[in-house]
């Protein structure tokens, strides 16, 4: 007699089947960004500095836009939970999310067109601001196709079939390298465009991502039936408002999180070059590890959203707690890794045999010790935020992000670093404390979901 698997085992299998491709996709995205930096690095230190200015400005708006279109995943998951074979409402959610992205991009393009003036107003060197502005003239057009790709990725993820997005993102890495090699350095008979070419290559890569995934969706019978491009310009004001109502708080939340790390880099720059370099290395390592809990959180949004749409409070609890447990388990392993072999990780970014790097390496080791604690709270807040998004709860978490990241994180870090003399280590303790506050608040809100009326009584 066959034994029926427990609901917890079924949920764990479904969560892992969704989370692993999401994690792989996040790592692939990081790989695309890494190839951009590697190619620009061949232009010299000045090119790297100008490129970094352009990329940071572009990413500030890109991350905000990605937060906005993230609304598609919980909206579609909720609809599928409510009506398993829903087609029309899912299609309209995709279309209205794409429209929301378009309306966001229009003013963003106008702003990015003035990148040189913006960077000059921020006190950047005129020659670097000019080169960064030149790169932006090619890069800014990547905003719309990448947000459109992200919307379609959220669509297929909410259908619990995310693997095609992973395949396409992996293919985009060599495409990005070839496009950059051709346009930056003038290969394949093309003119050498330098930083402008780097920006154009990123735009072409974003178009490749969007058009490839759209092609799969239009051809694959599992996606084709939704006809996501059918009657595209049909108005649905109520659903359009729902996208903005759910997505805008997510966008602001990730904006708070992203800008607090930008602020920490500026504070490190006030301390010294070695501290800033060590901070950059430690943040890169922490950011790569963060791809895992971020993917778990994205999967949790879908799984919780499906259960929420069905009105199944027990399934909501299973999906949320399993995601939190999985995220914390990974973070615990990552923390052990950071504590036991920090120099091995740092060696991927710094030549540890060069005595000139000794101070930077020592500082990076101390930062990674704090990052071990950082991992535990960062994973918890990332997954908890994803779980709450599945319940369409985004406004209060946005307030938590403001308080935790900026008031606590930056405030504590600044006090520890400067008046109390802890310097770079103080800034890292500030970041950890801010993330810790957000994690505790989000976890408490999840535990109080019945009392707060986020879900029905068990």
N, C-alpha and C positions, 0 to 999 in steps of 0.2 A: 504494500500500500504506500503510495507516494505521500510524503509529508508536505503540507502546504507551507511555503516559506513565510516567516514572520513579516508583518508589515514593515518593521524596522530594517530587515535585510533587503526587502524589495526597494525601499526608499534609498538605502545606502547604495545599492547597485545603480539606481537611476541617477542619483546625485553624482556619483563618480563618472558614469558614462557621459554626463553633460559637462562636468567640471574639467576633466582631463583635456578635451579639445579646446575648451575656453582658455585654459592655462597655456597650452601649446600655441594658441593664437596670440596671446599676450606676449609670449617670449619671441614669437616671430615678428611682432610689431617692434619690439625692442631691437631685434636684429636689423630691421630696415633702418631704424634711426642710427644704429651703430655704423652701418655701411656709409651713411651720409657723412658722419664725422671722419671716418677713415679716408674717404675720398677728398674731403675738404682739407684734411691734414697735409696732403701733398702740395697744397698751395702755399704752405709756410705758416709761421706763427701769426702773421697779420691776417691772413685769410681765415685761419681758425678763429681768431678773436672776432672778426667781422661776421663770420658765419654763425658763431655762437650768439651774437646779439640778435641777428635776424631770426634764428631758430627759436630763441627764448621768447621773443615777442610774438612770433607766429603760434607757438605752442600754447601761450596763455589764452588765445582766442580758440584754438583748436580744442583744448581740454574743456573749455566752457561749452563749446558746441557739442562735443561728445557727451557731456553730461545731459544736455538738452535732449538729444535723440535717444539716450538710454531709456527714456520713458516708453519707447516702443515695446521693450521686452516685458515689463510687468503688465502693460495694457493688453498685449496679445495673450500672455499667459493667463491672465484673469478671464479673458473672453473664452479661451479654449477650455478653461476649467468649468466655466458656466455652460458652454455648449461645445462639446468636443469637436464637432465637425463644422464649426462656424467658418464661413468663407468671406462673406461680404464685409462683416465687421472687422475681421483681421486685415483684409485688403485696405479698407478705408483707414485703419490705424497706420499702416505702412505709408500710405499716400499722404496722410495729414502730417506725419512725422517728417517726410521728405519736404513738404511745403514749409513746415516750421524751420527746417534747416535752411531752406532757400531764403526765407525772410530774415533769418539771423545773419546769413552770409553777406547780404547786400550792404548793410552798414559796416560790417567787419572789413569788407574789401575796401571801402572808402577810407577807413582808418588805417589799414595796412599800406595803402598807397602813399600815405604820409609818413612812412616809417623813418626816413632820414630826418625829417623835422622833429619827430617825436624823440628820437634818440639824441639829437642835438639839445633838445629841451631838457633831457635827463642828464646832460653834462658829459656825454660821450665825445671822444675825440672826433673832429670833423672828417678825417679821412676814413676812420672805421665806420662812422655813421653813413658816409656816402656809399661805401662798399656793401654795408648791410642793407641799405635801401635798394641798391642794385640787385642784390640777391632776392629781396622780397618781391621785386617786379616779376620774377619768375615763379617764386614760391607761393605767393598768396592765392593763386588760382587753384592750388591743391585743396583748399579748404572745403569747397562744395563737393567734389567727387569723393573726398575721404569721409565726410559726414554722411554722404549718400551710401557709401560702402558700409559704414558703421551701422546705419539704419537697417540695411539688408542683412547684415550679420546678426543684429538683434532679432530680426524677423525669423531667420532660420534657427537661431538658438532657442527662441520661444517655442518653435516647433520641435525642439529637442533633436535637431539634426545639424549640429554646428560644424561638422567635419570639413565641409566644402570651403568654409571661410579659412580654415587652417591651411588646407592645401593651396589655396590661392595666395595666402600671405607668404607661404614658404616659396612659392614660385616668384613672388614679387621681389624677393631679396636679390636673386641674380639679375632680374629685369632692372632693378634700381641701380645695381652695380654697372651694368652695360650702358644704361642711359646716362649715368653720371660720367662714366669713362669717356663716352662719346662727346657729350656736350661741354663738360668742364675742360677737357684736355684736347679736344678737336680731333677725335678719331672717327673712322668710317667716312672720311671726306667732309666732315662737318667742321665749322669754325670753332676755335677754342674760346669759349665764352666765360670761363672762370666761374666766379660765384653766381653770375646770372644763369649759367648752365646748370649749376647745382640746384638752383631753385626750379628751373624748368624740368630737370630730371625728376624731382620730387613730385611735380604736378603730373608728369606723364605716368609715374608709378601709381599715383592715387587714381588716375583714370583707368589704369590697368586693373587695379583692385576692384573698382566699381563695375566696370564693363564686364569683367570676367565673372564676378558673382551674379550680376544681372543676367548674363548669358546662361549660367547654370540654372537660375531660378525660372527662366523662360523655357528651358528645355526639359529639365528633370520633371517627370510626371508628378512627383510628390509635392513639388512647389508650383508647378504650372497651373494647377487647378485654382490657385488663388488669384491669378491674373492681376498681379500687382501693378501693372501698367495700364490696365483696362479703365477707360473713362477717368484718366488721371486727374483732370482738372475739375471733377465733380466736387462741389463745395459740401463740406460737412462741418459747420461752424462749431457744433457742440463737441465733436471729437477733436477738432483743432484746438479748442480751448482746453480740453482734457490733456492733450499733449503738453501744452505750455504749463498748465497747473501742476502737473506731475514732474515735468522735465526741468522747469526753471529752478526750483529749489535744489534739484540734484546738481544742475550746472553751477549754481552758486556755492554749494557744498564742496564740490571738487575744486572750484576756483579758490576757496579759502585754503584748502589743503595744499594745492599747488603753490600758491603765492607765499605760504608760510615757509616753504623750503627755499623759495627765491630770496625771501627776507633773511633766512639763516645764512645764505651764501654772502649776502651783502654785509651782514654783521661779522662773518669770518674775515672778510676783506679788510675790516677795520683793525683786526687783530694782527694779521701778518700773512705773508705769502705762503709760508709753510703750513699754517693752519688752514688757509683756503684750499691749498692743494690736497691736504689730508682729508678735508671735508668732502671735496669733490670725489675722491676715491671711495671713501666710506659710503657716501650717498649712492654712488653707482652700484656698489655691492648690495646695499639695502634695497635699492629700487628693483634690481634683478630678482631678488628673493621675494619681493612684494608681488611679483607677477602671479605667484601661486595663490595666496589668499584673495587677491583680486579676482582671479578666475573662479575660485570657490564661491565668492560673494555673488558673482554674475550668475553662476549656476543656481545658487540659492534663491535669487530673485525669481527665476523661472519656476522652480519647484514649489516655492511658497505661493507664488502667484497662481499656479494651477490649482493648488489646494484651496486657496482663498476664493477662487472663482466657483469651485464646487460647494463652498460653504462647509468644508470638512475641517473643523478645528483640530481634530486629532492629527490629521495629516500635516496641517500647518506646523504643529509642534514638532512632529518627527523631522520634517524637512529642515526647520530652523535649527533645532538642537544638533542634528547630525552635521550640518554645515559648520556650525560653531565649533563642534568637537574636532572635525577634520581640520579646520583652519588653525585651531590652537595646537593640535598635534604636530602639524607641519612647522609651526612657529617654534615649538619646543625643540624640534630637531635642528632648525636653522640657528637657534640661539646657541645650542651646543657646538655647532660648526663654527660660529663666529668666535666663541670663547677659546676653542681648542686649536684651531689652525688659522688664526688671523693673518699671519705673514704669508701663508700660501695663497690666500685670496688677494692680498694686497700686491703680491708679486705679479699678478696678471696685469697690473696697471703701472707699477713702478719697478725700475731696475734696482733691486735690493742690494746688489753688489757694488753700486755706486755710492761712495761715502757722502756725496752731496745730497742724497735722498734719505739719510739716516734720521734727521729730525722729522721730516714729513712722514716717514714710515712709522716712527714711534708714536706720533700723534694719531695716525690712522688706526694703529692698534688700540689705543685708548678709546677712540671714538667707537670702534667696533665692539668694545666691551659694553658700552652703553647701548649700542645697537642690538645687542642680545636681548636686553630688556625691551627695547624699542620694538623688536619683532613680535613679542608676545602681545603687546597692546595694539600694535598696528594691525596685526592679523585679526584680532578680535573686533576692532572697530570697522575694518573693511568688510568682514563677513556679516557683522550685525547690521551695518548699513544696507547691505544687499538683501538681507532677510526682511528688514522693515520696508524696503522698496517693493518687495513682493506683496506687502499689505497696502501699498499705495500711501505709505506714511513717509513723506519727504520734508514737510515744512518744519516740524520740530527738530529733526536731525540737522537741518540747515542751521538753526539757532545754536544747537550743541556745537557744531563745527566752528562757528564764529567765536563762541566763548572759549572752547578748548584750544583751538589752533592759535588764535591771535591774542586773546586776553591772557590765557594761562601760558601757552607755549612760548610766544614771543616775549611776554612780560617776565616770566620766570627765567627764561634763557638770558635776557638782557641783564637782569639783576645779578644772576650768578656769574655771568661772563665779565662784567665790568666793575660794578661797585664791590662785589665780593671776590674779584680777581681770579675766577676759575677759567677765564678765557674760553677757548674753543670747547673744552669739556663742559663748561656751564651751558653753552648753547645747546649741546646735545642732550644734556639733562632737561633743559627746557622743552625741547621737542618731545622727548619721551613723556614728560609730565603732561603736556598738552594732549598728546595722543591717548595717554592713560585716562585722562578725564573724559574725553570723547567716548572711549571704549566702555567705561563704567556707565555713563549716561545712556548710551545706546543699548547696552546689555540690560540695564534696569528697565528701560522702556519696553524691550522685548518681553521681559519677565512679567511686566504689568499689562500685557496686551489685552487681557480680558477686562481688567478693571478700567482701562482707558477706552474700551469700546472699539479697539482696532479689529477685533474678531468677536464672533458670537461666543456665548458660553459653551464650555466643553461638554 
